[in-house]
Amino acid sequence: MSKTNNRDVRCSFCGIGKSDAQMLIAGDGAHICDRCVTQAGEILAEELKQRKSKSLQTALKLIRPMEIKQHLDQYVIGQDEAKKVISVAVYNHYKRLNQKVEKDEIELEKSNLIIVGETGTGKTLLAKTVAKILNVPFSIVDATVLTEAGYVGEDVESILTRLLQAADYDVAAAERGIIYIDEIDKIARKSDNPSITRDVSGEGVQQALLKILEGTNVNVPPQGGRKHPDQKMIVVNTNNILFICGGAFDGIQKRIANRLRTQTVGYKMKEEDEGVDMNNLYKYITPQDLKNFGLIPELIGRLPVLSYLNPLDKETLLNILTEPKNALIKQYIKLFEYEDIELKFDEEVYQFIVDKAWEFKLGARGLRSICEAIMLDAMFETPTVKDQTGQKELRITLEYAKQKFAKSDLKKMKVA
């Protein structure tokens, strides 16, 4: 009797008999065959994918360009033109992600952008700061370590690995993210002349970047490509990933000056060029200048938005030192607050720090080095002295700053 019942057992979903199914799984008063299990798994995966897509859609709250710029203003002094460009690019990226493309509707294209500016003017800081307000995955990668596939270094796909890690390996979220590629000028073509050696960290990297910037399906190694060759690849579509590139392009001013028929030193120029601002040639940069510097035309075409950062003058350096939310002076005051000590600076000290940073020609980065040289002894001695004497206040005078700076090795760094 039991054998007969066993042969009559059927799948509770599709009604297939046990003899026709590879496997029949028994439950509490019901059975399910292997085919229904597979189909149920596919239905579940599709449903979860749609739910995740809807949740991402609702999570993408539009942040207006002026709101993004106001956030940037709290941390970055000046550079209004670059702030506007980044704010608009990010806002348009949000709108593009929220677009529901229907038949015969205009499809929005992404606008990858490239920012040019001297070292220490705030390119990386802008990228880091805008990342704080975004609710999409954001990663910063360095182009200097990239090489062609098969050579020592990192494959171009590793920039997507960083974005995947920022998205907690959520592919759907990563495919709507933003990547900032720093030091893009370091992959410029080394020479216009053909050579018997391959330019594996220059033009080769640019060519490898082309399809990724434009949009394609890329097999991404989740743990990095070279050290784990047997890992399972993750397919990432880059159509909706916004790429922001930044670089100093050291020496491009001469190319701009030659194009403007001027000289980088002196004041000789033709009458029609007398309005040229010789202190900020970056504002006249064009895609042709990037091509002459060593970027291939195909790459420039995939970075259609070009902006620049202004060089920093002494007044801007002074504002950077004291005004932003994360200003250096405010950071030192906070550090001493942890020791219950009130730190004060004389106004003349600020100008002294700015003058020395101007001599080093390192932009805003020079401010930190000078501050560290001045504050090193105070930070070393204060915790112990405070316990012994109960010190409650520390005042940094101009004489103190000059004395500590003179003792440091930084005075030898002055650029001629």
C-alpha positions in Angstrom: 0.0 0.0 0.0 2.8 2.4 0.9 4.6 1.6 -2.3 1.6 2.5 -4.4 1.2 5.8 -2.5 4.8 6.6 -3.1 4.4 6.2 -6.9 1.4 8.5 -6.9 3.2 11.3 -5.2 3.2 14.4 -7.3 4.5 18.0 -7.2 2.1 20.2 -5.4 2.9 23.1 -7.8 3.1 21.6 -11.4 1.5 18.2 -10.7 4.4 16.2 -12.3 4.8 12.7 -11.0 7.8 11.4 -9.0 8.9 9.1 -11.9 9.1 12.1 -14.3 11.1 14.4 -11.9 14.8 14.2 -11.0 14.0 15.0 -7.4 10.9 15.5 -5.4 11.3 17.4 -2.1 8.8 16.5 0.6 7.4 19.1 3.0 4.5 19.3 5.5 1.7 17.7 3.5 3.2 19.0 0.1 5.9 18.2 -2.4 8.0 20.3 -4.8 10.0 19.1 -7.8 13.5 20.3 -8.9 12.0 22.3 -11.9 9.7 24.3 -9.7 12.6 25.0 -7.2 14.7 26.4 -10.1 11.8 28.5 -11.4 11.0 29.8 -8.0 14.6 30.8 -7.5 14.6 32.8 -10.8 11.3 34.5 -9.9 12.7 35.4 -6.5 16.0 36.8 -7.9 14.1 38.9 -10.4 11.7 40.3 -7.8 14.6 41.2 -5.4 16.3 42.9 -8.3 13.2 45.0 -9.1 12.8 45.9 -5.4 16.4 47.0 -5.1 16.1 49.1 -8.2 13.0 50.8 -6.8 14.7 51.4 -3.4 17.7 52.9 -5.2 15.3 55.1 -7.2 13.7 56.5 -4.0 17.1 56.8 -2.3 18.4 59.1 -5.0 17.2 62.4 -3.5 18.0 65.2 -5.9 20.5 67.7 -4.4 20.4 71.0 -6.3 23.6 72.5 -7.7 23.5 75.5 -5.4 23.1 73.2 -2.3 26.1 71.2 -3.5 28.2 74.3 -4.0 27.1 75.7 -0.5 28.5 72.4 1.0 31.7 72.8 -0.9 32.1 76.4 0.2 32.3 75.2 3.8 35.5 73.3 3.1 37.1 74.8 0.0 38.0 78.5 -0.4 37.5 80.2 -3.8 37.5 78.1 -7.0 33.9 79.1 -7.7 34.1 78.1 -11.4 35.2 74.6 -10.7 32.7 74.3 -7.9 29.9 75.2 -10.3 31.1 72.7 -12.9 31.3 69.9 -10.4 27.9 70.8 -8.8 26.2 70.8 -12.2 27.8 67.5 -13.2 26.8 65.7 -10.1 23.2 67.2 -10.3 22.9 66.1 -13.9 24.2 62.7 -12.9 21.4 62.4 -10.3 18.8 63.4 -12.9 20.1 60.9 -15.4 19.9 58.1 -12.8 16.3 59.1 -12.1 15.3 59.1 -15.8 12.9 56.4 -16.8 13.6 56.0 -20.5 10.6 55.2 -22.6 10.2 54.5 -26.3 11.2 57.5 -28.5 12.2 59.5 -25.4 15.5 61.6 -25.4 18.1 59.6 -23.5 20.5 61.7 -21.3 24.2 61.2 -21.9 26.6 61.4 -19.0 29.1 64.3 -19.0 32.4 63.0 -17.6 34.7 66.0 -16.7 38.3 66.8 -16.3 39.7 69.5 -13.9 43.1 71.1 -14.4 45.1 73.0 -11.8 48.4 73.5 -10.1 49.5 71.2 -7.3 47.9 72.2 -3.9 45.0 74.2 -5.4 42.3 71.7 -4.2 41.5 69.2 -6.9 41.5 66.2 -4.6 40.0 68.2 -1.8 37.0 69.1 -4.0 36.5 65.4 -4.8 36.7 64.3 -1.2 34.4 67.1 -0.1 31.7 66.4 -2.7 31.8 62.8 -1.7 30.5 63.7 1.8 27.2 65.0 0.5 26.5 62.3 -2.1 24.2 59.3 -1.4 25.8 57.3 -4.3 29.0 55.2 -4.0 32.1 57.4 -4.5 35.7 56.3 -4.8 39.0 58.1 -5.5 41.7 56.3 -7.5 45.2 57.2 -8.5 46.2 56.9 -12.2 49.9 56.7 -11.5 49.8 53.0 -10.6 47.9 51.9 -13.7 49.6 49.9 -16.5 48.5 47.9 -19.5 47.2 44.4 -18.8 50.0 42.0 -18.3 52.6 44.5 -17.0 53.7 45.2 -13.4 51.2 47.5 -11.8 47.4 47.6 -11.6 45.0 46.9 -14.4 42.6 49.6 -15.4 39.7 47.5 -14.1 41.0 48.0 -10.5 39.4 51.5 -10.5 36.0 49.7 -10.6 37.2 47.4 -7.8 37.5 50.4 -5.5 34.0 51.6 -6.4 32.6 48.1 -5.7 34.3 48.1 -2.3 32.8 51.6 -1.6 29.4 50.1 -2.6 29.8 47.1 -0.2 30.0 44.9 -3.3 26.4 45.9 -4.3 26.7 45.9 -8.1 23.5 47.8 -8.7 24.6 50.6 -6.4 28.1 50.7 -7.8 26.7 51.0 -11.4 25.3 54.4 -10.3 28.4 55.7 -8.6 31.0 58.3 -9.2 34.8 57.8 -9.6 37.4 60.5 -9.3 40.6 59.6 -11.1 43.5 61.6 -9.7 46.8 62.4 -11.4 45.3 61.8 -14.9 48.2 63.8 -16.4 50.7 61.1 -15.3 49.3 58.8 -18.0 50.1 61.3 -20.8 51.8 59.9 -23.9 55.5 60.1 -23.2 56.6 61.0 -26.7 55.1 61.7 -30.1 57.9 59.7 -31.7 57.4 55.9 -32.3 59.6 53.8 -30.1 60.6 50.2 -29.9 59.5 50.2 -26.3 55.8 50.2 -25.3 54.3 53.1 -23.4 52.6 50.7 -20.9 51.8 53.3 -18.2 51.0 56.2 -20.6 49.1 55.8 -23.9 48.4 52.1 -23.2 46.4 53.1 -20.1 44.6 55.8 -22.0 43.4 53.3 -24.6 42.3 50.9 -21.9 40.3 53.6 -20.3 38.3 54.5 -23.4 35.5 51.9 -23.2 35.2 52.1 -19.4 34.7 55.9 -19.6 32.2 55.6 -22.5 30.2 52.7 -21.0 30.5 49.0 -21.3 30.3 45.7 -19.4 33.5 45.1 -17.6 34.7 41.9 -15.8 35.9 43.3 -12.4 38.1 41.3 -10.0 36.5 41.9 -6.6 39.8 41.6 -4.7 42.1 43.1 -7.4 43.3 41.3 -10.5 46.9 40.2 -10.2 47.2 38.7 -6.7 44.1 36.5 -6.9 43.9 35.2 -10.5 41.4 32.4 -9.7 38.7 34.7 -8.2 35.3 34.9 -9.8 34.8 38.1 -11.8 31.9 40.5 -11.2 30.3 42.1 -14.3 29.9 45.9 -13.9 28.2 48.1 -16.4 29.8 51.5 -16.6 27.1 53.3 -18.6 25.8 55.1 -15.5 29.1 55.7 -13.7 30.2 59.3 -13.7 34.0 59.9 -14.1 35.7 63.0 -12.8 39.4 63.3 -13.7 42.0 65.7 -12.2 45.6 66.6 -12.9 48.2 69.3 -12.5 49.5 69.1 -16.1 52.8 70.6 -15.0 54.3 72.6 -17.9 51.1 73.0 -19.9 51.2 76.8 -19.2 54.0 77.1 -21.8 51.9 75.3 -24.4 49.0 77.6 -23.6 51.3 80.7 -23.8 52.7 79.5 -27.2 49.1 79.0 -28.5 48.3 82.6 -27.3 51.4 83.8 -29.0 52.8 85.2 -25.7 55.7 84.4 -23.4 55.5 82.9 -20.0 58.2 85.3 -18.8 58.1 89.0 -19.6 55.3 91.0 -21.2 56.0 90.7 -24.9 52.7 90.0 -26.7 50.8 91.2 -29.7 48.2 94.0 -29.3 45.2 91.6 -29.6 46.6 89.5 -26.8 47.1 92.3 -24.2 44.1 91.1 -22.2 45.7 87.8 -21.3 46.1 87.1 -17.6 49.7 85.9 -17.4 49.3 84.8 -13.8 46.6 82.3 -14.6 47.0 80.8 -18.0 45.0 77.8 -16.9 41.8 79.7 -17.6 42.6 79.7 -21.3 43.1 75.9 -21.5 41.4 74.0 -24.4 41.1 70.4 -25.4 43.9 71.1 -28.0 46.3 71.9 -25.1 45.5 68.6 -23.5 46.2 66.8 -26.8 49.5 68.6 -27.2 50.4 67.6 -23.6 50.0 63.9 -24.4 46.3 62.9 -23.9 45.0 61.0 -26.9 42.0 62.6 -28.8 39.7 59.6 -28.1 40.2 60.1 -24.3 39.6 63.9 -24.5 36.4 63.2 -26.4 35.1 61.1 -23.6 35.8 63.9 -21.1 33.7 66.6 -22.7 33.5 69.0 -19.7 36.8 70.8 -19.1 37.3 73.1 -16.1 40.3 74.7 -14.2 41.4 75.7 -10.7 42.9 79.2 -10.1 46.4 79.4 -8.7 46.4 80.4 -5.0 47.5 83.9 -4.0 48.6 85.0 -0.5 45.1 86.3 0.4 43.5 82.9 -0.6 46.2 81.0 1.4 45.4 83.1 4.4 41.7 82.3 4.1 42.5 78.6 3.6 44.5 78.7 6.8 41.7 80.1 9.0 38.3 80.1 7.4 37.1 76.6 6.2 35.2 74.2 8.5 38.3 72.0 8.5 40.9 74.9 8.5 44.4 74.0 9.8 44.3 76.5 12.7 40.9 75.1 13.8 42.4 71.6 13.7 45.3 72.5 16.0 42.9 74.3 18.4 40.8 71.2 18.6 43.9 69.0 19.2 44.8 71.1 22.2 41.2 71.2 23.5 41.6 67.4 24.1 44.4 68.4 26.6 42.1 71.0 28.1 44.4 73.8 26.9 43.2 76.9 25.1 45.4 77.5 22.0 45.7 81.1 20.7 47.6 82.5 17.7 48.7 86.1 17.2 47.5 87.5 13.9 51.1 88.1 12.7 51.7 84.3 12.9 49.1 83.7 10.2 50.9 86.0 7.8 54.3 84.5 8.6 53.0 81.0 7.7 51.4 82.3 4.5 54.6 84.1 3.4 56.7 80.9 4.0 54.1 78.8 2.1 54.3 81.2 -0.8 58.1 80.8 -0.9 57.8 77.0 -1.1 55.4 77.2 -4.0 53.5 74.1 -2.8 50.1 75.7 -2.6 47.9 74.8 0.3 49.9 71.7 1.1 52.8 73.9 2.2 50.7 75.4 5.0 50.6 72.1 6.8 54.3 71.5 6.7 55.0 75.0 8.1 52.4 74.6 10.9 53.9 71.2 11.9 57.4 72.7 12.1 56.1 75.5 14.3 53.8 73.4 16.5 56.0 70.2 16.9 57.7 71.1 20.2 54.5 72.4 21.7 52.6 69.2 20.8 55.5 67.2 22.1 55.9 68.9 25.5 52.4 70.2 26.3 50.8 66.9 27.6 53.6 66.4 30.1 54.0 70.1 31.1 50.3 70.4 31.6 50.2 67.6 34.1 53.1 69.2 36.0 52.1 72.8 36.0 48.4 72.7 35.3 48.8 74.9 32.2 45.5 76.1 30.8 46.6 78.3 27.9 49.2 78.4 25.1 49.8 81.4 23.0 51.8 81.3 19.7 53.6 84.6 19.0 55.4 85.7 15.9 58.8 85.4 17.8 57.9 81.9 18.9 56.9 80.9 15.3 60.1 82.3 13.8 62.3 80.6 16.4 60.7 77.2 15.9 60.7 77.5 12.1 64.4 78.5 12.2 65.2 75.3 14.1 63.5 73.1 11.5 64.9 71.8 8.2 62.1 73.5 6.2 64.0 76.7 5.8 66.3 74.8 3.3 63.2 74.1 1.0 62.9 77.7 -0.3 62.4 77.6 -4.1 64.5 80.0 -6.0 
